[in-house]
Amino acid sequence: MNTLFNGFHERCVNQRMKRILLFSALAASLVLAAPAAMARPVDEVVASGKLVVFAYSDYAPYSWLDGEEARGIDVDIARHFGTSLGVDVEFLIRGADENLDDDLRVNIWKGDLIHRRVSDVMMHVPFDREVDSRNELAVLTSPYFQEEMALVFNTAEHESVETFGRFVTNPIAVELDTAGDFFLSNAFRGQLQQSVKRGRTFADAQSLYINGDVGALMGSRAQAEWVASQAGDIRSKVSQPPMPGIVRTGWPIGIAVKHDSRDLGYALGDVLSELIESGEMQAIYAQYGVTWLAPELE
């Protein structure tokens, strides 16, 4: 009986090992067959004649699609990258993922699940040393703008806004699941909850303001200035009242490249510095009704 059992057990083990080896070989072949998210150092980019740039969709005034054409502040900056390197710029426009770590993974070093497409450089990356340190396959570099939180309000409805307590009884719009949304949801022990009108995208929140459904909108200061410039006959003002309890009121914005494409990051960083020093950066922002602010680094 033991002999029969041992023989049967040995055959099962052998069959199991064969299946494991076969599966491993198949998996290895699939990995080898998948298009790799290879590094694109600056010399390779120049030789190819093309720079692939990631920018967020539905993110005016920074980046959005107008039909099939990419538009926005970050798009204009990226075109200067192409001019400086002497290459064409191809835009990879996608929505935001669950968090910044996911955005870096999908757009810089790994690619999407289906096409495995990655970019050479990612625009509008919050410059955070902690995020940089925990994402070893991406490099955050070259801050070029200081982001801040603010609101825009209709002066016909609100003569001034000195505190967000004003919105305990007055409606205010915000994009869903953003820093502004989290702040408004928790401010004054949740007393603003009934007043907050959430748009699925920032464009949706902007429409609530421009259509007169709300008298104020919270977002980044650049977004608030953009909305004010697009509001037509609505007399708008941008304000930054105290924001007690908010995690962060401002942060620098930079770019990201793959960890082994640092030389590309340096080259693009030089372009950003030249744009700032020449005043061209300020002019780009002004075209969208936005005031450029120098990045503040710790």
C-alpha positions in Angstrom: 0.0 0.0 0.0 2.8 2.4 0.9 4.6 1.6 -2.4 1.4 2.2 -4.4 0.8 5.5 -2.5 4.4 6.6 -2.9 4.2 5.9 -6.7 0.9 7.7 -7.0 2.2 10.7 -5.0 5.4 10.9 -7.1 3.3 10.9 -10.3 1.1 13.7 -8.9 4.2 15.8 -7.9 5.7 15.3 -11.4 2.5 16.3 -13.1 2.2 19.3 -10.8 5.8 20.4 -11.5 5.3 20.0 -15.3 2.2 22.3 -15.0 4.2 24.8 -13.0 7.1 24.8 -15.4 4.7 25.1 -18.4 2.9 28.0 -16.7 6.2 29.7 -15.9 7.4 29.4 -19.4 4.1 30.8 -20.8 4.2 33.7 -18.3 7.8 34.4 -19.3 6.9 34.4 -23.0 4.0 36.8 -22.4 6.3 39.2 -20.4 8.9 39.0 -23.2 6.2 39.6 -25.8 4.7 42.6 -24.0 6.0 46.0 -25.2 8.4 47.3 -22.6 8.2 50.8 -21.1 11.7 51.6 -22.1 13.6 54.7 -21.0 14.0 57.5 -23.5 17.1 59.5 -22.7 17.4 62.9 -24.4 19.7 61.6 -27.2 17.1 58.9 -28.2 14.3 61.4 -28.1 16.1 63.8 -30.4 17.1 60.9 -32.7 13.5 59.7 -32.9 12.2 63.2 -33.7 9.4 62.9 -31.2 8.8 63.8 -27.5 5.8 62.1 -25.9 4.2 64.3 -23.2 1.5 63.3 -20.7 -1.0 66.0 -19.6 -4.3 65.5 -17.7 -7.6 65.7 -19.5 -10.5 67.9 -18.4 -8.0 70.1 -16.4 -8.5 73.6 -17.6 -6.7 75.9 -17.7 -3.7 73.5 -17.5 -4.7 70.9 -20.1 -7.8 69.6 -22.0 -8.9 68.4 -25.4 -10.7 70.8 -27.7 -12.0 68.2 -30.2 -8.8 66.4 -31.0 -6.5 69.3 -30.2 -4.7 69.5 -26.9 -4.9 72.9 -25.3 -3.9 74.6 -22.0 -1.0 76.1 -20.1 0.9 72.8 -19.7 0.4 72.0 -23.4 1.9 75.3 -24.4 4.9 74.8 -22.1 5.4 71.3 -23.6 5.4 72.7 -27.1 8.4 74.8 -26.0 10.1 71.5 -25.0 9.7 70.3 -28.6 11.0 73.5 -30.1 14.0 73.5 -27.8 14.9 69.9 -28.6 14.0 70.2 -32.3 11.4 67.5 -32.2 7.7 67.1 -32.6 5.5 66.8 -29.5 3.0 64.0 -29.2 0.4 64.4 -26.4 -0.8 61.5 -24.3 -4.0 62.9 -22.7 -5.6 60.9 -19.9 -7.7 61.4 -16.8 -6.3 61.3 -13.3 -6.1 57.9 -11.6 -6.8 57.2 -7.9 -3.7 59.0 -6.7 -0.4 60.5 -7.8 1.5 57.2 -7.3 -0.9 55.5 -9.8 -0.5 58.4 -12.2 3.2 58.1 -12.2 3.0 54.3 -12.6 0.6 54.4 -15.6 2.1 57.4 -17.4 5.8 57.2 -16.7 7.2 53.8 -16.0 4.7 51.0 -16.6 1.9 52.2 -19.0 -1.7 51.3 -19.2 -2.9 47.8 -18.9 -3.9 47.4 -22.6 -1.5 49.3 -24.7 1.4 49.8 -22.2 1.8 53.4 -23.5 4.0 55.7 -21.4 5.2 59.3 -21.9 8.7 60.7 -21.9 7.6 63.4 -19.5 4.6 64.0 -17.2 3.4 67.6 -16.8 1.9 69.2 -13.7 3.3 66.9 -11.0 3.0 68.1 -7.4 6.6 68.4 -6.3 6.8 66.4 -3.0 10.0 64.8 -1.8 8.0 62.0 0.0 6.2 61.1 -3.2 9.6 61.2 -5.0 11.3 58.9 -2.5 8.6 56.2 -2.6 8.4 56.1 -6.4 11.8 54.7 -7.3 11.1 54.3 -11.0 10.1 58.0 -11.5 11.9 61.2 -10.8 10.1 64.4 -9.8 12.1 67.5 -10.9 12.1 71.1 -12.1 9.3 72.9 -10.2 7.9 75.7 -12.4 4.8 77.0 -10.7 3.3 77.4 -7.2 -0.2 76.0 -6.9 -2.5 77.4 -4.3 -6.1 76.9 -3.1 -8.6 79.7 -3.7 -12.2 80.5 -4.6 -14.0 82.7 -7.2 -17.2 84.4 -6.3 -19.9 86.5 -7.9 -19.8 89.9 -6.4 -23.4 90.5 -7.2 -24.2 87.7 -4.7 -21.3 88.1 -2.3 -19.9 91.6 -1.7 -16.9 90.0 -0.1 -15.9 86.6 1.3 -13.8 86.9 4.5 -14.5 83.4 5.7 -15.8 80.1 4.4 -18.5 80.3 7.1 -20.4 82.4 4.6 -21.3 79.2 2.8 -23.1 77.6 5.7 -26.2 79.0 4.1 -25.0 79.8 0.6 -24.2 77.3 -2.2 -20.6 76.8 -3.4 -19.4 74.5 -6.2 -16.4 72.2 -6.2 -15.0 69.3 -8.2 -15.7 65.9 -6.7 -13.0 64.2 -4.7 -10.5 67.1 -4.8 -8.6 68.9 -2.0 -11.3 71.6 -2.2 -14.1 69.0 -1.8 -12.4 67.4 1.2 -11.9 70.8 2.9 -15.5 72.0 2.3 -16.9 68.6 3.5 -15.1 68.9 6.8 -14.9 72.6 7.4 -16.8 74.0 10.4 -17.5 70.5 11.6 -19.4 69.6 8.5 -21.8 72.6 8.6 -21.2 73.3 4.9 -22.2 69.9 3.7 -25.7 70.9 2.5 -24.3 73.9 0.6 -21.7 72.1 -1.4 -22.6 71.4 -5.0 -20.2 68.9 -6.6 -19.3 68.5 -10.2 -18.1 65.2 -11.5 -15.3 67.2 -13.3 -14.0 70.7 -12.9 -15.8 71.7 -16.1 -19.1 70.6 -14.4 -18.4 72.7 -11.3 -17.5 75.6 -13.6 -20.8 75.3 -15.4 -22.7 75.5 -12.1 -21.0 78.9 -11.4 -21.3 80.3 -14.9 -24.9 79.2 -15.2 -25.7 81.0 -12.0 -26.6 77.9 -10.0 -24.0 78.9 -7.3 -22.4 82.1 -6.4 -19.0 80.7 -5.7 -16.6 78.0 -6.7 -13.5 76.5 -5.0 -10.5 75.1 -6.7 -6.9 76.0 -7.3 -6.1 79.7 -7.6 -5.3 79.2 -11.3 -8.6 77.5 -11.9 -10.4 80.3 -10.0 -8.7 82.9 -12.1 -9.5 81.0 -15.3 -13.2 80.8 -14.4 -13.2 84.5 -13.6 -11.8 85.2 -17.1 -14.4 82.9 -18.7 -17.5 84.1 -16.8 -18.7 86.7 -19.2 -21.0 89.3 -17.6 -20.6 87.8 -14.1 -18.6 90.2 -12.0 -16.1 87.8 -10.4 -13.4 88.1 -7.8 -10.8 85.6 -6.6 -10.1 85.3 -2.9 -8.2 83.2 -0.5 -10.0 83.3 2.9 -8.5 81.4 5.8 -8.8 77.6 5.4 -8.6 76.2 8.9 -8.0 72.4 9.0 -6.9 72.1 5.3 -3.9 69.8 4.9 -2.0 72.1 2.5 -2.9 75.5 1.0 -0.1 75.5 -1.6 2.5 73.3 -3.2 5.1 73.6 -6.1 4.4 72.0 -9.5 7.0 70.3 -11.6 7.5 67.5 -14.1 8.4 63.8 -13.9 10.5 61.5 -16.0 11.5 57.9 -15.8 14.3 57.1 -13.3 16.8 56.3 -16.1 15.9 59.3 -18.2 17.4 61.9 -15.8 19.3 63.6 -18.6 16.0 64.3 -20.3 14.7 65.8 -17.1 17.7 68.0 -16.9 17.3 69.2 -20.5 13.6 70.0 -20.0 14.4 71.7 -16.7 16.8 74.0 -18.5 13.9 74.9 -20.9 11.6 75.7 -18.0 14.3 77.9 -16.4 14.8 79.8 -19.7 11.0 80.3 -20.0 10.9 81.8 -16.5 14.0 84.0 -16.9 12.8 85.3 -20.3 9.3 86.1 -19.0 7.7 83.7 -21.6 6.4 81.5 -18.7 4.5 84.5 -17.2 3.1 85.3 -20.7 1.9 81.8 -21.2 -0.1 81.9 -17.9 -1.4 85.4 -18.7 -3.0 84.1 -21.9 -5.3 82.0 -19.8 -6.1 84.8 -17.3 -3.8 83.2 -14.7 -1.0 84.9 -12.6 2.2 82.9 -12.6 3.7 82.3 -9.2 7.3 81.3 -8.5 7.5 77.8 -6.9 8.2 77.8 -3.2 10.6 75.0 -2.2 11.2 73.9 1.4 
